[in-house]
């Protein structure tokens, strides 16, 4: 069977480099193209240079040329760039795996519009462990009920530009679903000064930034006389790359079957 041809966006970034290494090491996948912004120092360099591999694939900035050579585009960049890349994927009928966070509701709607033409796996966090965690949080919230206050604390490296993290928001959505509420009506994103007592049914968020933290998320269920904490710590970006590889295989199969639509990691992992 022919290898799945993969294009990587954000090739000069830490996640992009991890994805390139993962694709190069994966049987059944072939690196077809690598993209980065025009100002990137990686432009016109071999995509495997950072890991001592000569791939023959040079980093470029022409999205149409890149996706024309690929079966699947993997994008963990910024919302505006991602949407531009997805438009090119839709034009060329190339599937996509998107791990970009910070998309607005309007941008998510645009992503869904592109998914009318192509299959897209869209997930704020592609860690297998985090996606199991989402299921656990929803179950815990449902079982514990409204007597337990819910707080979500996340920490990431100093360079992360959006807050709360996409994963924290997904955890909030899972918790809200468990207690039968809508996150938009329940979320409290900041506390400062005289805030008054905590309102029942709210879900609080706290975002910490510093150092080179890959990602940490803690969900706290605080009741009277006891507290339950569920914690996930990511220590390497390789775990996200591993989940992305499974998403690539999944979405490539959907493309081969002529299917379009938005899918997520529970679909990829068979959790639903």
C-alpha positions as protocol buffer text, in pm:
chain_id: "A"
residue {
  index: 1
  type: UNK
  ca { x: 0 y: 0 z: 0 }
}
residue {
  index: 2
  type: UNK
  ca { x: 128 y: 350 z: -82 }
}
residue {
  index: 3
  type: UNK
  ca { x: 246 y: 568 z: 206 }
}
residue {
  index: 4
  type: UNK
  ca { x: 24 y: 851 z: 328 }
}
residue {
  index: 5
  type: UNK
  ca { x: 186 y: 1176 z: 214 }
}
residue {
  index: 6
  type: UNK
  ca { x: 196 y: 1432 z: 495 }
}
residue {
  index: 7
  type: UNK
  ca { x: 252 y: 1809 z: 491 }
}
residue {
  index: 8
  type: UNK
  ca { x: 351 y: 1978 z: 818 }
}
residue {
  index: 9
  type: UNK
  ca { x: 265 y: 2343 z: 890 }
}
residue {
  index: 10
  type: UNK
  ca { x: 473 y: 2542 z: 1141 }
}
residue {
  index: 11
  type: UNK
  ca { x: 779 y: 2335 z: 1057 }
}
residue {
  index: 12
  type: UNK
  ca { x: 1017 y: 2573 z: 1237 }
}
residue {
  index: 13
  type: UNK
  ca { x: 835 y: 2559 z: 1571 }
}
residue {
  index: 14
  type: UNK
  ca { x: 883 y: 2310 z: 1852 }
}
residue {
  index: 15
  type: UNK
  ca { x: 563 y: 2123 z: 1776 }
}
residue {
  index: 16
  type: UNK
  ca { x: 633 y: 2129 z: 1404 }
}
residue {
  index: 17
  type: UNK
  ca { x: 978 y: 1977 z: 1459 }
}
residue {
  index: 18
  type: UNK
  ca { x: 831 y: 1706 z: 1683 }
}
residue {
  index: 19
  type: UNK
  ca { x: 572 y: 1624 z: 1417 }
}
residue {
  index: 20
  type: UNK
  ca { x: 836 y: 1604 z: 1145 }
}
residue {
  index: 21
  type: UNK
  ca { x: 1043 y: 1360 z: 1352 }
}
residue {
  index: 22
  type: UNK
  ca { x: 735 y: 1150 z: 1426 }
}
residue {
  index: 23
  type: UNK
  ca { x: 633 y: 1131 z: 1059 }
}
residue {
  index: 24
  type: UNK
  ca { x: 986 y: 1043 z: 948 }
}
residue {
  index: 25
  type: UNK
  ca { x: 993 y: 756 z: 1200 }
}
residue {
  index: 26
  type: UNK
  ca { x: 644 y: 624 z: 1125 }
}
residue {
  index: 27
  type: UNK
  ca { x: 598 y: 332 z: 884 }
}
residue {
  index: 28
  type: UNK
  ca { x: 333 y: 402 z: 626 }
}
residue {
  index: 29
  type: UNK
  ca { x: 382 y: 781 z: 635 }
}
residue {
  index: 30
  type: UNK
  ca { x: 600 y: 999 z: 411 }
}
residue {
  index: 31
  type: UNK
  ca { x: 694 y: 1362 z: 461 }
}
residue {
  index: 32
  type: UNK
  ca { x: 571 y: 1539 z: 147 }
}
residue {
  index: 33
  type: UNK
  ca { x: 602 y: 1908 z: 239 }
}
residue {
  index: 34
  type: UNK
  ca { x: 694 y: 2142 z: 524 }
}
residue {
  index: 35
  type: UNK
  ca { x: 560 y: 2494 z: 571 }
}
residue {
  index: 36
  type: UNK
  ca { x: 650 y: 2795 z: 781 }
}
residue {
  index: 37
  type: UNK
  ca { x: 601 y: 3170 z: 770 }
}
residue {
  index: 38
  type: UNK
  ca { x: 802 y: 3355 z: 507 }
}
residue {
  index: 39
  type: UNK
  ca { x: 1020 y: 3520 z: 776 }
}
residue {
  index: 40
  type: UNK
  ca { x: 1119 y: 3188 z: 935 }
}
residue {
  index: 41
  type: UNK
  ca { x: 1494 y: 3112 z: 944 }
}
residue {
  index: 42
  type: UNK
  ca { x: 1398 y: 2757 z: 838 }
}
residue {
  index: 43
  type: UNK
  ca { x: 1293 y: 2878 z: 494 }
}
residue {
  index: 44
  type: UNK
  ca { x: 1473 y: 2688 z: 216 }
}
residue {
  index: 45
  type: UNK
  ca { x: 1637 y: 2457 z: 473 }
}
residue {
  index: 46
  type: UNK
  ca { x: 1586 y: 2081 z: 478 }
}
residue {
  index: 47
  type: UNK
  ca { x: 1288 y: 1996 z: 701 }
}
residue {
  index: 48
  type: UNK
  ca { x: 1490 y: 1726 z: 877 }
}
residue {
  index: 49
  type: UNK
  ca { x: 1788 y: 1948 z: 953 }
}
residue {
  index: 50
  type: UNK
  ca { x: 1702 y: 1982 z: 1323 }
}
residue {
  index: 51
  type: UNK
  ca { x: 1719 y: 1605 z: 1376 }
}
residue {
  index: 52
  type: UNK
  ca { x: 2017 y: 1534 z: 1152 }
}
residue {
  index: 53
  type: UNK
  ca { x: 1810 y: 1386 z: 870 }
}
residue {
  index: 54
  type: UNK
  ca { x: 1840 y: 1480 z: 505 }
}
residue {
  index: 55
  type: UNK
  ca { x: 1484 y: 1447 z: 374 }
}
residue {
  index: 56
  type: UNK
  ca { x: 1505 y: 1636 z: 47 }
}
residue {
  index: 57
  type: UNK
  ca { x: 1196 y: 1830 z: 159 }
}
residue {
  index: 58
  type: UNK
  ca { x: 1271 y: 2200 z: 184 }
}
residue {
  index: 59
  type: UNK
  ca { x: 1070 y: 2427 z: 412 }
}
residue {
  index: 60
  type: UNK
  ca { x: 860 y: 2671 z: 210 }
}
residue {
  index: 61
  type: UNK
  ca { x: 568 y: 2910 z: 246 }
}
residue {
  index: 62
  type: UNK
  ca { x: 351 y: 2825 z: -57 }
}
residue {
  index: 63
  type: UNK
  ca { x: 50 y: 2649 z: 94 }
}
residue {
  index: 64
  type: UNK
  ca { x: -106 y: 2550 z: -239 }
}
residue {
  index: 65
  type: UNK
  ca { x: 218 y: 2391 z: -359 }
}
residue {
  index: 66
  type: UNK
  ca { x: 255 y: 2206 z: -29 }
}
residue {
  index: 67
  type: UNK
  ca { x: -94 y: 2058 z: -8 }
}
residue {
  index: 68
  type: UNK
  ca { x: -90 y: 1966 z: -378 }
}
residue {
  index: 69
  type: UNK
  ca { x: 182 y: 1713 z: -289 }
}
residue {
  index: 70
  type: UNK
  ca { x: 4 y: 1576 z: 19 }
}
residue {
  index: 71
  type: UNK
  ca { x: -282 y: 1355 z: 131 }
}
residue {
  index: 72
  type: UNK
  ca { x: -301 y: 1511 z: 478 }
}
residue {
  index: 73
  type: UNK
  ca { x: -196 y: 1848 z: 622 }
}
residue {
  index: 74
  type: UNK
  ca { x: -107 y: 1868 z: 994 }
}
residue {
  index: 75
  type: UNK
  ca { x: -145 y: 2214 z: 1146 }
}
residue {
  index: 76
  type: UNK
  ca { x: -61 y: 2321 z: 1503 }
}
residue {
  index: 77
  type: UNK
  ca { x: -8 y: 2690 z: 1428 }
}
residue {
  index: 78
  type: UNK
  ca { x: -223 y: 3004 z: 1483 }
}
residue {
  index: 79
  type: UNK
  ca { x: -594 y: 3048 z: 1403 }
}
residue {
  index: 80
  type: UNK
  ca { x: -553 y: 3287 z: 1108 }
}
residue {
  index: 81
  type: UNK
  ca { x: -286 y: 3074 z: 945 }
}
residue {
  index: 82
  type: UNK
  ca { x: -477 y: 2754 z: 1008 }
}
residue {
  index: 83
  type: UNK
  ca { x: -791 y: 2884 z: 837 }
}
residue {
  index: 84
  type: UNK
  ca { x: -589 y: 2995 z: 534 }
}
residue {
  index: 85
  type: UNK
  ca { x: -429 y: 2650 z: 520 }
}
residue {
  index: 86
  type: UNK
  ca { x: -768 y: 2477 z: 547 }
}
residue {
  index: 87
  type: UNK
  ca { x: -902 y: 2682 z: 258 }
}
residue {
  index: 88
  type: UNK
  ca { x: -617 y: 2546 z: 45 }
}
residue {
  index: 89
  type: UNK
  ca { x: -688 y: 2194 z: 168 }
}
residue {
  index: 90
  type: UNK
  ca { x: -1052 y: 2231 z: 65 }
}
residue {
  index: 91
  type: UNK
  ca { x: -946 y: 2355 z: -280 }
}
residue {
  index: 92
  type: UNK
  ca { x: -717 y: 2055 z: -332 }
}
residue {
  index: 93
  type: UNK
  ca { x: -937 y: 1800 z: -147 }
}
residue {
  index: 94
  type: UNK
  ca { x: -663 y: 1727 z: 106 }
}
residue {
  index: 95
  type: UNK
  ca { x: -756 y: 1604 z: 455 }
}
residue {
  index: 96
  type: UNK
  ca { x: -635 y: 1790 z: 765 }
}
residue {
  index: 97
  type: UNK
  ca { x: -538 y: 1730 z: 1127 }
}
residue {
  index: 98
  type: UNK
  ca { x: -572 y: 2052 z: 1329 }
}
residue {
  index: 99
  type: UNK
  ca { x: -437 y: 2098 z: 1680 }
}
residue {
  index: 100
  type: UNK
  ca { x: -445 y: 2479 z: 1676 }
}
residue {
  index: 101
  type: UNK
  ca { x: -602 y: 2638 z: 1985 }
}
residue {
  index: 102
  type: UNK
  ca { x: -760 y: 2977 z: 2044 }
}
residue {
  index: 103
  type: UNK
  ca { x: -1012 y: 2965 z: 1758 }
}
residue {
  index: 104
  type: UNK
  ca { x: -1315 y: 3189 z: 1805 }
}
residue {
  index: 105
  type: UNK
  ca { x: -1667 y: 3060 z: 1751 }
}
residue {
  index: 106
  type: UNK
  ca { x: -1669 y: 3230 z: 1411 }
}
residue {
  index: 107
  type: UNK
  ca { x: -1339 y: 3066 z: 1316 }
}
residue {
  index: 108
  type: UNK
  ca { x: -1468 y: 2727 z: 1428 }
}
residue {
  index: 109
  type: UNK
  ca { x: -1769 y: 2783 z: 1205 }
}
residue {
  index: 110
  type: UNK
  ca { x: -1534 y: 2854 z: 912 }
}
residue {
  index: 111
  type: UNK
  ca { x: -1344 y: 2533 z: 990 }
}
residue {
  index: 112
  type: UNK
  ca { x: -1673 y: 2342 z: 986 }
}
residue {
  index: 113
  type: UNK
  ca { x: -1756 y: 2500 z: 650 }
}
residue {
  index: 114
  type: UNK
  ca { x: -1430 y: 2369 z: 502 }
}
residue {
  index: 115
  type: UNK
  ca { x: -1515 y: 2029 z: 648 }
}
residue {
  index: 116
  type: UNK
  ca { x: -1813 y: 2010 z: 413 }
}
residue {
  index: 117
  type: UNK
  ca { x: -1554 y: 1932 z: 143 }
}
residue {
  index: 118
  type: UNK
  ca { x: -1284 y: 1742 z: 333 }
}
residue {
  index: 119
  type: UNK
  ca { x: -1238 y: 1535 z: 650 }
}
residue {
  index: 120
  type: UNK
  ca { x: -1078 y: 1728 z: 938 }
}
residue {
  index: 121
  type: UNK
  ca { x: -969 y: 1597 z: 1277 }
}
residue {
  index: 122
  type: UNK
  ca { x: -990 y: 1900 z: 1508 }
}
residue {
  index: 123
  type: UNK
  ca { x: -877 y: 1860 z: 1868 }
}
residue {
  index: 124
  type: UNK
  ca { x: -739 y: 2104 z: 2123 }
}
residue {
  index: 125
  type: UNK
  ca { x: -523 y: 1826 z: 2263 }
}
residue {
  index: 126
  type: UNK
  ca { x: -421 y: 1509 z: 2081 }
}
residue {
  index: 127
  type: UNK
  ca { x: -277 y: 1334 z: 2383 }
}
residue {
  index: 128
  type: UNK
  ca { x: -440 y: 994 z: 2429 }
}
residue {
  index: 129
  type: UNK
  ca { x: -426 y: 1046 z: 2806 }
}
residue {
  index: 130
  type: UNK
  ca { x: -601 y: 1384 z: 2791 }
}
residue {
  index: 131
  type: UNK
  ca { x: -882 y: 1243 z: 2583 }
}
residue {
  index: 132
  type: UNK
  ca { x: -936 y: 966 z: 2837 }
}
residue {
  index: 133
  type: UNK
  ca { x: -924 y: 1241 z: 3103 }
}
residue {
  index: 134
  type: UNK
  ca { x: -1209 y: 1427 z: 2931 }
}
residue {
  index: 135
  type: UNK
  ca { x: -1428 y: 1120 z: 2966 }
}
residue {
  index: 136
  type: UNK
  ca { x: -1332 y: 1080 z: 3332 }
}
residue {
  index: 137
  type: UNK
  ca { x: -1410 y: 1446 z: 3411 }
}
residue {
  index: 138
  type: UNK
  ca { x: -1756 y: 1431 z: 3258 }
}
residue {
  index: 139
  type: UNK
  ca { x: -1832 y: 1109 z: 3449 }
}
residue {
  index: 140
  type: UNK
  ca { x: -1700 y: 1253 z: 3777 }
}
residue {
  index: 141
  type: UNK
  ca { x: -1900 y: 1575 z: 3740 }
}
residue {
  index: 142
  type: UNK
  ca { x: -2217 y: 1378 z: 3671 }
}
residue {
  index: 143
  type: UNK
  ca { x: -2166 y: 1144 z: 3967 }
}
residue {
  index: 144
  type: UNK
  ca { x: -2063 y: 1414 z: 4218 }
}
residue {
  index: 145
  type: UNK
  ca { x: -2339 y: 1654 z: 4123 }
}
residue {
  index: 146
  type: UNK
  ca { x: -2394 y: 2020 z: 4211 }
}
residue {
  index: 147
  type: UNK
  ca { x: -2269 y: 1992 z: 4570 }
}
residue {
  index: 148
  type: UNK
  ca { x: -1909 y: 1995 z: 4440 }
}
residue {
  index: 149
  type: UNK
  ca { x: -1749 y: 2315 z: 4310 }
}
residue {
  index: 150
  type: UNK
  ca { x: -1539 y: 2275 z: 3996 }
}
residue {
  index: 151
  type: UNK
  ca { x: -1213 y: 2459 z: 3929 }
}
residue {
  index: 152
  type: UNK
  ca { x: -971 y: 2406 z: 3641 }
}
residue {
  index: 153
  type: UNK
  ca { x: -606 y: 2509 z: 3671 }
}
residue {
  index: 154
  type: UNK
  ca { x: -366 y: 2492 z: 3377 }
}
residue {
  index: 155
  type: UNK
  ca { x: -1 y: 2585 z: 3325 }
}
residue {
  index: 156
  type: UNK
  ca { x: 197 y: 2622 z: 3003 }
}
residue {
  index: 157
  type: UNK
  ca { x: 530 y: 2764 z: 2881 }
}
residue {
  index: 158
  type: UNK
  ca { x: 591 y: 3137 z: 2868 }
}
residue {
  index: 159
  type: UNK
  ca { x: 544 y: 3153 z: 2489 }
}
residue {
  index: 160
  type: UNK
  ca { x: 182 y: 3034 z: 2478 }
}
residue {
  index: 161
  type: UNK
  ca { x: -37 y: 3315 z: 2346 }
}
residue {
  index: 162
  type: UNK
  ca { x: -393 y: 3205 z: 2437 }
}
residue {
  index: 163
  type: UNK
  ca { x: -556 y: 3152 z: 2775 }
}
residue {
  index: 164
  type: UNK
  ca { x: -721 y: 2947 z: 2906 }
}
residue {
  index: 165
  type: UNK
  ca { x: -569 y: 2669 z: 2699 }
}
residue {
  index: 166
  type: UNK
  ca { x: -785 y: 2488 z: 2448 }
}
residue {
  index: 167
  type: UNK
  ca { x: -754 y: 2175 z: 2660 }
}
residue {
  index: 168
  type: UNK
  ca { x: -872 y: 2359 z: 2972 }
}
residue {
  index: 169
  type: UNK
  ca { x: -1177 y: 2480 z: 2781 }
}
residue {
  index: 170
  type: UNK
  ca { x: -1250 y: 2126 z: 2661 }
}
residue {
  index: 171
  type: UNK
  ca { x: -1224 y: 2005 z: 3020 }
}
residue {
  index: 172
  type: UNK
  ca { x: -1466 y: 2280 z: 3119 }
}
residue {
  index: 173
  type: UNK
  ca { x: -1707 y: 2167 z: 2849 }
}
residue {
  index: 174
  type: UNK
  ca { x: -1682 y: 1808 z: 2973 }
}
residue {
  index: 175
  type: UNK
  ca { x: -1747 y: 1914 z: 3333 }
}
residue {
  index: 176
  type: UNK
  ca { x: -2039 y: 2136 z: 3227 }
}
residue {
  index: 177
  type: UNK
  ca { x: -2192 y: 1851 z: 3029 }
}
residue {
  index: 178
  type: UNK
  ca { x: -2162 y: 1630 z: 3336 }
}
residue {
  index: 179
  type: UNK
  ca { x: -2368 y: 1871 z: 3548 }
}
residue {
  index: 180
  type: UNK
  ca { x: -2613 y: 1949 z: 3269 }
}
residue {
  index: 181
  type: UNK
  ca { x: -2501 y: 2306 z: 3206 }
}
residue {
  index: 182
  type: UNK
  ca { x: -2359 y: 2511 z: 2921 }
}
residue {
  index: 183
  type: UNK
  ca { x: -1999 y: 2624 z: 2973 }
}
residue {
  index: 184
  type: UNK
  ca { x: -2072 y: 2969 z: 2827 }
}
residue {
  index: 185
  type: UNK
  ca { x: -2322 y: 3027 z: 3108 }
}
residue {
  index: 186
  type: UNK
  ca { x: -2103 y: 2875 z: 3381 }
}
residue {
  index: 187
  type: UNK
  ca { x: -1743 y: 2980 z: 3318 }
}
residue {
  index: 188
  type: UNK
  ca { x: -1559 y: 3229 z: 3541 }
}
residue {
  index: 189
  type: UNK
  ca { x: -1229 y: 3325 z: 3377 }
}
residue {
  index: 190
  type: UNK
  ca { x: -1094 y: 3583 z: 3621 }
}
residue {
  index: 191
  type: UNK
  ca { x: -1127 y: 3686 z: 3984 }
}
residue {
  index: 192
  type: UNK
  ca { x: -995 y: 4009 z: 4125 }
}
residue {
  index: 193
  type: UNK
  ca { x: -1093 y: 4232 z: 4411 }
}
residue {
  index: 194
  type: UNK
  ca { x: -1422 y: 4191 z: 4598 }
}
residue {
  index: 195
  type: UNK
  ca { x: -1589 y: 3919 z: 4393 }
}
residue {
  index: 196
  type: UNK
  ca { x: -1853 y: 3809 z: 4641 }
}
residue {
  index: 197
  type: UNK
  ca { x: -1921 y: 3448 z: 4727 }
}
residue {
  index: 198
  type: UNK
  ca { x: -1873 y: 3176 z: 4471 }
}
residue {
  index: 199
  type: UNK
  ca { x: -2193 y: 3124 z: 4272 }
}
residue {
  index: 200
  type: UNK
  ca { x: -2328 y: 2767 z: 4263 }
}
residue {
  index: 201
  type: UNK
  ca { x: -2287 y: 2588 z: 3931 }
}
residue {
  index: 202
  type: UNK
  ca { x: -1995 y: 2799 z: 3810 }
}
residue {
  index: 203
  type: UNK
  ca { x: -1673 y: 2653 z: 3671 }
}
residue {
  index: 204
  type: UNK
  ca { x: -1360 y: 2853 z: 3750 }
}
residue {
  index: 205
  type: UNK
  ca { x: -1046 y: 2876 z: 3540 }
}
residue {
  index: 206
  type: UNK
  ca { x: -692 y: 2977 z: 3634 }
}
residue {
  index: 207
  type: UNK
  ca { x: -410 y: 3006 z: 3378 }
}
residue {
  index: 208
  type: UNK
  ca { x: -42 y: 3000 z: 3477 }
}
residue {
  index: 209
  type: UNK
  ca { x: 243 y: 3079 z: 3235 }
}
residue {
  index: 210
  type: UNK
  ca { x: 614 y: 3029 z: 3284 }
}
residue {
  index: 211
  type: UNK
  ca { x: 931 y: 2848 z: 3189 }
}
residue {
  index: 212
  type: UNK
  ca { x: 917 y: 2565 z: 2940 }
}
residue {
  index: 213
  type: UNK
  ca { x: 617 y: 2377 z: 3082 }
}
residue {
  index: 214
  type: UNK
  ca { x: 472 y: 2158 z: 2805 }
}
residue {
  index: 215
  type: UNK
  ca { x: 128 y: 2142 z: 2964 }
}
residue {
  index: 216
  type: UNK
  ca { x: -35 y: 2068 z: 3299 }
}
residue {
  index: 217
  type: UNK
  ca { x: -407 y: 2051 z: 3375 }
}
residue {
  index: 218
  type: UNK
  ca { x: -574 y: 1994 z: 3710 }
}
residue {
  index: 219
  type: UNK
  ca { x: -947 y: 1957 z: 3762 }
}
residue {
  index: 220
  type: UNK
  ca { x: -1059 y: 2015 z: 4121 }
}
residue {
  index: 221
  type: UNK
  ca { x: -1394 y: 1896 z: 4258 }
}
residue {
  index: 222
  type: UNK
  ca { x: -1426 y: 2065 z: 4598 }
}
residue {
  index: 223
  type: UNK
  ca { x: -1702 y: 1944 z: 4828 }
}
residue {
  index: 224
  type: UNK
  ca { x: -1772 y: 1975 z: 5197 }
}
residue {
  index: 225
  type: UNK
  ca { x: -1512 y: 1774 z: 5384 }
}
residue {
  index: 226
  type: UNK
  ca { x: -1330 y: 1641 z: 5079 }
}
residue {
  index: 227
  type: UNK
  ca { x: -1163 y: 1742 z: 4755 }
}
residue {
  index: 228
  type: UNK
  ca { x: -1099 y: 1532 z: 4444 }
}
residue {
  index: 229
  type: UNK
  ca { x: -824 y: 1634 z: 4203 }
}
residue {
  index: 230
  type: UNK
  ca { x: -756 y: 1481 z: 3864 }
}
residue {
  index: 231
  type: UNK
  ca { x: -423 y: 1587 z: 3713 }
}
residue {
  index: 232
  type: UNK
  ca { x: -257 y: 1537 z: 3376 }
}
residue {
  index: 233
  type: UNK
  ca { x: 104 y: 1644 z: 3317 }
}
residue {
  index: 234
  type: UNK
  ca { x: 265 y: 1643 z: 2974 }
}
residue {
  index: 235
  type: UNK
  ca { x: 643 y: 1614 z: 2991 }
}
residue {
  index: 236
  type: UNK
  ca { x: 719 y: 1589 z: 2619 }
}
residue {
  index: 237
  type: UNK
  ca { x: 562 y: 1707 z: 2293 }
}
residue {
  index: 238
  type: UNK
  ca { x: 617 y: 1356 z: 2162 }
}
residue {
  index: 239
  type: UNK
  ca { x: 290 y: 1253 z: 2324 }
}
residue {
  index: 240
  type: UNK
  ca { x: 99 y: 1506 z: 2112 }
}
residue {
  index: 241
  type: UNK
  ca { x: 286 y: 1389 z: 1802 }
}
residue {
  index: 242
  type: UNK
  ca { x: 191 y: 1029 z: 1881 }
}
residue {
  index: 243
  type: UNK
  ca { x: -176 y: 1120 z: 1896 }
}
residue {
  index: 244
  type: UNK
  ca { x: -138 y: 1321 z: 1575 }
}
residue {
  index: 245
  type: UNK
  ca { x: -2 y: 1014 z: 1396 }
}
residue {
  index: 246
  type: UNK
  ca { x: -314 y: 820 z: 1488 }
}
residue {
  index: 247
  type: UNK
  ca { x: -525 y: 1114 z: 1368 }
}
residue {
  index: 248
  type: UNK
  ca { x: -336 y: 1121 z: 1036 }
}
residue {
  index: 249
  type: UNK
  ca { x: -410 y: 754 z: 972 }
}
residue {
  index: 250
  type: UNK
  ca { x: -775 y: 803 z: 1068 }
}
residue {
  index: 251
  type: UNK
  ca { x: -836 y: 1108 z: 849 }
}
residue {
  index: 252
  type: UNK
  ca { x: -644 y: 959 z: 555 }
}
residue {
  index: 253
  type: UNK
  ca { x: -880 y: 661 z: 565 }
}
residue {
  index: 254
  type: UNK
  ca { x: -1181 y: 894 z: 570 }
}
residue {
  index: 255
  type: UNK
  ca { x: -1042 y: 1079 z: 267 }
}
residue {
  index: 256
  type: UNK
  ca { x: -986 y: 751 z: 81 }
}
residue {
  index: 257
  type: UNK
  ca { x: -1349 y: 660 z: 154 }
}
residue {
  index: 258
  type: UNK
  ca { x: -1470 y: 995 z: 21 }
}
residue {
  index: 259
  type: UNK
  ca { x: -1599 y: 1108 z: 361 }
}
residue {
  index: 260
  type: UNK
  ca { x: -1598 y: 1469 z: 483 }
}
residue {
  index: 261
  type: UNK
  ca { x: -1679 y: 1629 z: 818 }
}
residue {
  index: 262
  type: UNK
  ca { x: -1529 y: 1734 z: 1149 }
}
residue {
  index: 263
  type: UNK
  ca { x: -1395 y: 1457 z: 1372 }
}
residue {
  index: 264
  type: UNK
  ca { x: -1224 y: 1466 z: 1710 }
}
residue {
  index: 265
  type: UNK
  ca { x: -992 y: 1243 z: 1911 }
}
residue {
  index: 266
  type: UNK
  ca { x: -1269 y: 1034 z: 2069 }
}
residue {
  index: 267
  type: UNK
  ca { x: -1360 y: 942 z: 1708 }
}
residue {
  index: 268
  type: UNK
  ca { x: -995 y: 861 z: 1635 }
}
residue {
  index: 269
  type: UNK
  ca { x: -954 y: 654 z: 1951 }
}
residue {
  index: 270
  type: UNK
  ca { x: -1291 y: 481 z: 1930 }
}
residue {
  index: 271
  type: UNK
  ca { x: -1409 y: 628 z: 2261 }
}
residue {
  index: 272
  type: UNK
  ca { x: -1764 y: 682 z: 2133 }
}
